[in-house]
Amino acid sequence: MNVHLVVVQPFGTHAKGDHITDPADIAAILASEYAGHVVRVLAKEA
């Protein structure tokens, strides 16, 4: 299982509903003031 982020409140270049899958981006967002603008989603590997 992988963790993805789904944007629930727009910020920066991200719109509501965007899926963020890059591990570096995920770590940076979760460590920022925008952590409350996303929700974590478990995604099965393809």
TORDREN-513436 format. One line per 8 residues: for each residue x, y, z of C-alpha. Coordinates in pm, 1 decimal. Layout:
X Y Z  ...
// end
This chain:
0.0 0.0 0.0  115.9 350.4 -80.7  11.0 674.6 82.6  -116.4 946.9 -148.2  -244.3 1289.8 -56.5  -568.7 1433.9 -187.6  -610.2 1810.8 -175.9  -927.1 1920.5 6.9
-845.2 2293.1 18.3  -650.7 2457.7 -266.2  -300.0 2590.8 -198.9  -5.2 2691.0 -417.1  -42.0 2521.9 -753.5  -266.2 2244.7 -617.5  -641.0 2245.8 -682.3  -909.8 2071.3 -481.0
-916.6 1703.5 -576.5  -554.1 1681.7 -691.5  -371.8 1360.9 -599.0  -12.5 1399.8 -483.0  193.6 1082.6 -516.5  558.7 1189.3 -512.8  710.7 1086.0 -176.5  927.3 1401.5 -156.6
624.3 1625.6 -221.2  418.7 1434.1 35.3  687.9 1475.6 302.2  729.3 1845.9 227.0  355.1 1914.8 237.8  300.2 1721.1 560.3  583.2 1919.3 722.9  438.9 2252.5 606.7
153.2 2478.5 709.5  -50.9 2314.0 431.2  -72.5 1976.0 605.8  -433.5 2055.9 698.0  -520.2 2114.8 332.5  -477.3 1748.3 238.2  -598.6 1407.0 350.0  -396.3 1087.6 340.9
-532.1 804.9 128.2  -402.4 449.6 116.2  -366.2 333.7 -243.0  -304.1 -18.8 -359.2  -3.0 -58.0 -587.5  -88.8 -124.8 -950.6
// end
